[in-house]
Amino acid sequence: MKVAETLNFSEASRTLYITQSTLSQQIKQLEQELGTQLFQRDSHSVTLTEAGEELLPCAVKTLRDAQLCRDRINDLRDLLAGTLNIGVTYSFSPILTETLLDFMKLYPGVKLNIYYKPMSELMAMLTEREVDFVLAFRPMEAGEGIESHSLFQNYLAAIVNSGHPLASKAKVTLEELSRYDLALPIKGLQARNYFDAIAAPRNMDLRVRIELNEVNILLKLIRSSNLVTVLAEATTHNATGITAVPLDVPANEMVGCVHTSRDAYHKRSMKEFLRMLSESAAIRERVNAWLI
């Protein structure tokens, strides 16, 4: 698989932490066992033969099945070992911290790999089984083979510093937003996608002064200026010096979800982490606020 991916024996061997001669010998033994050539080699390039192209999907499935067996066995060890790979959009970062710390204390043998990326990249990673689940708002279009399980209801809000003229309002209209300079998340991030879907049909003349793909820096800008941003209210969890004012627009609803691959094995560590997350103070606050 690695040679087929890189088409370079030297690069593949470095990635696999084995010598190039060992890798070449292993490929040669595999070709002898199968009775066919898998790679066409010359002094300048490496390419897959027809037989190599045919074998590659089988190799991918075999390695995934082998990893599945290892995951199942590790789960029998009372979460004393293993790895949990979590994909998180930037908006979910503030509500995740409590559960991360609690989980690490309870299960020190489980390694956590956390990937903060845009929704589209995380969903691609989920499809490729590079993450076990993704925490993100429900996408506007459901992905094939992806299941989304609701955690809480949320809404888009105008985020301002606590002394801003909009901070005392119960709701903010798009017309009111148009009077202020905006600092927005870049196009492609979930909050921006939702906001654009709301604002575009109304042909609003908005004064977008800056766009960022880093929410923490965005919030720092808001605290120290009269700029206004638009994010999910959940992004402001435990944040100080800023206020989230709901946008006064129809269908202003965002659903916080856990996204999983439909056909993937769900690790015990994943189930335990999600149980702890669903019972965390951050999630309970979101649920109670929506019920009220």
C-alpha positions as CSV (number, residue, x, y, z in Angstrom):
1,M,0.0,0.0,0.0
2,K,2.7,2.5,0.9
3,V,4.7,1.8,-2.2
4,A,1.6,2.2,-4.3
5,E,0.8,5.5,-2.6
6,T,4.3,7.0,-3.0
7,L,5.5,5.2,-6.1
8,N,8.9,5.5,-4.6
9,F,10.6,2.7,-2.7
10,S,13.0,5.1,-0.9
11,E,10.2,7.3,0.4
12,A,8.0,4.3,1.3
13,S,10.8,2.7,3.3
14,R,11.4,5.9,5.3
15,T,7.7,6.2,6.1
16,L,7.6,2.5,7.2
17,Y,10.9,2.8,9.2
18,I,12.5,-0.1,7.4
19,T,15.5,-0.3,5.0
20,Q,14.8,0.1,1.3
21,S,16.4,-3.3,0.6
22,T,14.1,-5.0,3.2
23,L,11.1,-3.4,1.5
24,S,12.2,-4.4,-2.0
25,Q,12.7,-8.0,-0.7
26,Q,9.3,-8.1,0.8
27,I,7.7,-6.9,-2.4
28,K,9.7,-9.4,-4.4
29,Q,8.5,-12.2,-2.0
30,L,4.9,-11.1,-2.4
31,E,5.2,-11.1,-6.2
32,Q,6.7,-14.6,-6.1
33,E,3.9,-15.8,-3.8
34,L,1.3,-14.4,-6.2
35,G,3.1,-15.4,-9.3
36,T,2.8,-12.0,-10.9
37,Q,4.6,-8.7,-11.1
38,L,3.0,-5.9,-9.0
39,F,5.2,-3.0,-9.9
40,Q,6.9,-1.9,-13.1
41,R,10.3,-0.5,-12.1
42,D,13.0,1.3,-14.0
43,S,15.8,3.7,-13.1
44,H,13.5,6.7,-13.2
45,S,10.0,5.6,-12.0
46,V,7.8,3.0,-10.3
47,T,4.3,2.3,-11.5
48,L,1.6,-0.3,-10.7
49,T,1.1,-3.1,-13.1
50,E,-2.5,-4.2,-14.0
51,A,-2.1,-7.0,-11.3
52,G,-0.9,-4.3,-8.8
53,E,-4.0,-2.2,-9.6
54,E,-6.2,-5.2,-9.0
55,L,-4.5,-6.2,-5.7
56,L,-4.4,-2.7,-4.1
57,P,-8.1,-2.5,-3.0
58,C,-7.8,-6.0,-1.5
59,A,-4.7,-4.9,0.4
60,V,-6.5,-1.8,1.7
61,K,-9.4,-3.9,3.0
62,T,-7.0,-6.5,4.5
63,L,-5.1,-3.9,6.5
64,R,-8.4,-2.2,7.6
65,D,-9.8,-5.6,8.7
66,A,-6.5,-6.3,10.6
67,Q,-6.8,-2.9,12.4
68,L,-10.4,-3.8,13.2
69,C,-9.3,-7.0,14.9
70,R,-6.7,-5.1,16.9
71,D,-9.3,-2.5,18.0
72,R,-11.7,-5.2,19.1
73,I,-9.0,-7.0,21.2
74,N,-7.9,-3.7,22.8
75,D,-11.5,-3.0,23.8
76,L,-11.4,-6.2,25.8
77,R,-8.7,-4.8,28.0
78,D,-11.0,-2.4,30.0
79,L,-9.7,0.7,28.2
80,L,-6.2,0.1,29.5
81,A,-4.7,0.7,26.1
82,G,-5.6,1.9,22.6
83,T,-6.0,5.1,20.6
84,L,-9.0,7.3,20.0
85,N,-8.9,9.6,17.0
86,I,-11.2,12.6,17.2
87,G,-12.1,15.1,14.5
88,V,-13.3,18.5,15.8
89,T,-14.4,21.7,14.0
90,Y,-13.2,25.0,15.5
91,S,-16.6,25.9,16.9
92,F,-16.7,22.7,19.0
93,S,-13.3,23.4,20.7
94,P,-14.6,25.2,23.8
95,I,-17.1,22.6,24.8
96,L,-14.7,19.7,24.4
97,T,-12.0,20.7,27.0
98,E,-13.8,19.5,30.1
99,T,-14.4,16.0,28.6
100,L,-10.9,15.7,27.3
101,L,-9.4,16.4,30.8
102,D,-11.8,14.1,32.6
103,F,-11.3,11.3,30.1
104,M,-7.5,11.5,30.3
105,K,-7.7,11.3,34.1
106,L,-10.0,8.2,34.0
107,Y,-8.2,6.4,31.2
108,P,-4.5,7.4,31.1
109,G,-3.7,4.4,29.0
110,V,-5.8,5.6,26.0
111,K,-4.0,7.9,23.7
112,L,-6.1,10.8,22.3
113,N,-5.3,12.2,18.8
114,I,-7.3,15.4,18.3
115,Y,-7.6,16.9,14.8
116,Y,-8.9,20.5,14.4
117,K,-9.9,21.1,10.8
118,P,-12.8,22.4,8.6
119,M,-15.8,20.2,8.3
120,S,-15.1,19.0,4.8
121,E,-11.6,17.8,5.7
122,L,-12.8,16.0,8.8
123,M,-15.6,14.2,6.9
124,A,-13.0,13.0,4.3
125,M,-10.9,11.7,7.2
126,L,-13.9,10.0,8.7
127,T,-14.7,8.3,5.3
128,E,-11.1,7.1,5.2
129,R,-11.3,5.9,8.8
130,E,-8.5,8.3,9.8
131,V,-10.7,9.5,12.7
132,D,-13.2,7.5,14.8
133,F,-15.8,10.2,14.9
134,V,-16.3,13.9,14.2
135,L,-17.8,16.6,16.4
136,A,-19.4,19.2,14.2
137,F,-22.6,20.9,13.4
138,R,-25.0,19.0,11.1
139,P,-23.9,19.7,7.5
140,M,-26.4,21.2,5.0
141,E,-26.0,18.1,2.9
142,A,-25.7,14.6,4.5
143,G,-22.6,12.7,3.4
144,E,-22.9,9.2,2.0
145,G,-22.2,6.5,4.6
146,I,-22.2,9.0,7.5
147,E,-24.5,8.9,10.4
148,S,-25.2,12.1,12.5
149,H,-26.4,11.9,16.1
150,S,-27.7,15.0,17.7
151,L,-26.0,16.3,20.9
152,F,-27.6,19.8,21.3
153,Q,-29.4,22.6,19.5
154,N,-27.6,25.9,19.0
155,Y,-27.9,29.1,16.9
156,L,-25.9,31.6,15.0
157,A,-25.0,34.7,17.1
158,A,-23.4,38.0,16.6
159,I,-20.3,38.0,18.9
160,V,-19.2,41.3,20.3
161,N,-17.1,42.6,23.1
162,S,-19.1,43.2,26.3
163,G,-19.0,47.0,25.9
164,H,-20.2,47.0,22.3
165,P,-23.6,48.7,21.5
166,L,-25.0,45.4,20.3
167,A,-24.1,43.6,23.6
168,S,-27.3,44.8,25.4
169,K,-29.7,43.7,22.7
170,A,-31.8,40.6,22.9
171,K,-31.4,39.9,19.2
172,V,-29.6,41.4,16.2
173,T,-31.0,41.8,12.7
174,L,-28.9,41.6,9.6
175,E,-29.7,45.3,9.0
176,E,-28.1,46.1,12.3
177,L,-25.1,44.0,11.5
178,S,-24.6,45.9,8.2
179,R,-23.8,49.1,10.2
180,Y,-20.6,47.6,11.7
181,D,-17.3,46.3,10.5
182,L,-17.2,42.5,10.5
183,A,-14.5,40.0,11.2
184,L,-15.8,36.6,9.9
185,P,-14.6,33.0,9.7
186,I,-13.3,32.2,6.3
187,K,-15.6,30.7,3.7
188,G,-15.8,26.9,4.1
189,L,-16.0,26.9,7.9
190,Q,-19.4,25.8,9.1
191,A,-20.5,29.0,10.8
192,R,-19.6,31.0,7.7
193,N,-21.5,28.5,5.5
194,Y,-24.7,28.9,7.6
195,F,-24.3,32.7,7.7
196,D,-23.8,33.0,4.0
197,A,-26.9,30.8,3.3
198,I,-28.9,33.2,5.5
199,A,-27.4,36.5,4.2
200,A,-27.0,35.8,0.5
201,P,-30.7,35.7,-0.4
202,R,-31.2,39.0,1.3
203,N,-28.5,40.8,-0.8
204,M,-27.1,42.5,2.3
205,D,-24.2,45.0,1.8
206,L,-22.0,43.7,4.7
207,R,-18.7,45.4,5.6
208,V,-16.4,42.4,5.9
209,R,-13.0,43.8,6.9
210,I,-11.2,40.6,7.7
211,E,-11.6,36.8,7.4
212,L,-9.8,34.2,9.5
213,N,-9.7,30.4,9.8
214,E,-8.6,30.5,13.5
215,V,-11.5,31.1,15.9
216,N,-9.4,31.9,19.0
217,I,-7.6,34.7,17.2
218,L,-11.0,35.9,15.9
219,L,-12.4,36.1,19.4
220,K,-9.2,38.0,20.6
221,L,-9.9,40.6,17.9
222,I,-13.5,40.9,19.0
223,R,-12.5,41.5,22.7
224,S,-10.1,44.3,21.8
225,S,-12.2,46.2,19.1
226,N,-15.6,47.1,18.0
227,L,-15.5,44.5,15.2
228,V,-18.4,42.0,15.1
229,T,-18.2,38.4,14.1
230,V,-20.8,35.7,13.5
231,L,-20.3,32.2,15.0
232,A,-22.3,29.5,16.7
233,E,-23.2,30.5,20.3
234,A,-21.4,27.4,21.5
235,T,-18.1,28.9,20.4
236,T,-18.3,31.3,23.3
237,H,-18.5,28.7,26.1
238,N,-16.5,29.8,29.1
239,A,-15.2,32.8,27.1
240,T,-14.9,36.1,29.0
241,G,-15.2,39.7,27.8
242,I,-17.5,38.8,24.9
243,T,-21.2,38.5,24.4
244,A,-23.2,36.3,22.0
245,V,-26.4,37.9,20.7
246,P,-28.7,35.6,18.7
247,L,-29.3,36.6,15.0
248,D,-32.9,37.6,14.4
249,V,-33.4,35.5,11.3
250,P,-35.8,32.7,10.5
251,A,-34.6,29.1,10.9
252,N,-31.6,30.2,12.9
253,E,-30.8,26.8,14.2
254,M,-27.6,24.7,14.2
255,V,-27.6,21.1,15.5
256,G,-24.4,20.0,17.3
257,C,-23.7,16.4,16.2
258,V,-21.5,13.4,16.6
259,H,-20.7,12.1,13.1
260,T,-19.7,8.4,12.6
261,S,-19.0,6.1,9.7
262,R,-22.0,3.8,9.2
263,D,-20.0,0.7,8.6
264,A,-17.1,1.3,11.1
265,Y,-16.6,-0.5,14.3
266,H,-17.3,1.7,17.3
267,K,-14.6,1.4,19.9
268,R,-15.4,1.2,23.6
269,S,-13.2,4.2,24.2
270,M,-15.3,6.2,21.7
271,K,-18.6,5.2,23.4
272,E,-17.2,6.1,26.8
273,F,-15.9,9.5,25.5
274,L,-19.2,10.3,23.9
275,R,-21.1,9.3,27.1
276,M,-18.9,11.6,29.1
277,L,-19.3,14.4,26.6
278,S,-23.1,14.1,26.5
279,E,-23.1,14.4,30.4
280,S,-20.7,17.3,30.5
281,A,-21.6,20.7,31.9
282,A,-20.9,22.3,28.5
283,I,-23.5,20.1,26.7
284,R,-26.0,20.4,29.6
285,E,-25.9,24.2,29.4
286,R,-26.6,24.1,25.7
287,V,-29.5,21.7,26.1
288,N,-31.0,23.6,29.0
289,A,-30.6,27.0,27.3
290,W,-32.5,25.7,24.2
291,L,-35.3,24.2,26.3
292,I,-35.8,27.5,28.1
